[in-house]
Amino acid sequence: MYTKEMLITDPDQSGKRVKAVVRNYVAADYEELIRIQAESFPPPYPEELLWSHEQLTSHVQHYPVGAICIEVDGELAGSMTSLRMQWDPAHPASHTWAEVTDDGYIRNHNPDGNTLYIVDLCVRPKYRKWGLAQLMMQAMYHLVIAQGMDRLLGAGRMPGYHLVADQLSAQEYLEQVAAGERRDPVISFLLRCGRMPVGVTADYLDDEESCNYAALMEWQNPFR
């Protein structure tokens, strides 16, 4: 199981440092994790896509080391969930979130899969300037290396795309964000975390802001 303690800077209190802990989440965390999801993904994000007790239980049953959360000064502030899958980069088939995550239950987790797939990432809004998402992403990179996988893979929302969808294809939008010509709240963050764009997948989520597209992005294990 994973536990990492560190001191991080409170951006609102002139450099004050507080303790943060990245660890695997357990049953006692479920209620708070569901509250964090509701805060992190307000409408128009579909309410039915927020975690349930049954889904969180399934994460811990099928791949406990791939289910992490982060605490700040003892308060749960975010979570990140993953599964292992087999993926062929030469033939990156299009997929939906429901297909690749088993509707969020990850019962399709493959213990021998060559790829760590990110199911979900969320951070409580009041902590979004603290760099917590990057810390959880680093923990997932550690997992890729520790378990000898080839890569981390995930499909990121493109919430800025709807603003220019009448001018650009989803692929063109991704390319412009990757080139630094545009900024997207999610894709620009993933680029800062070292993720590389692979392409776009259509009908990934019922997501008005992204026009149902998502950007497929990977991080390759440098030791493979």
Disulfide bonds with the S-S distance in Angstrom:
none
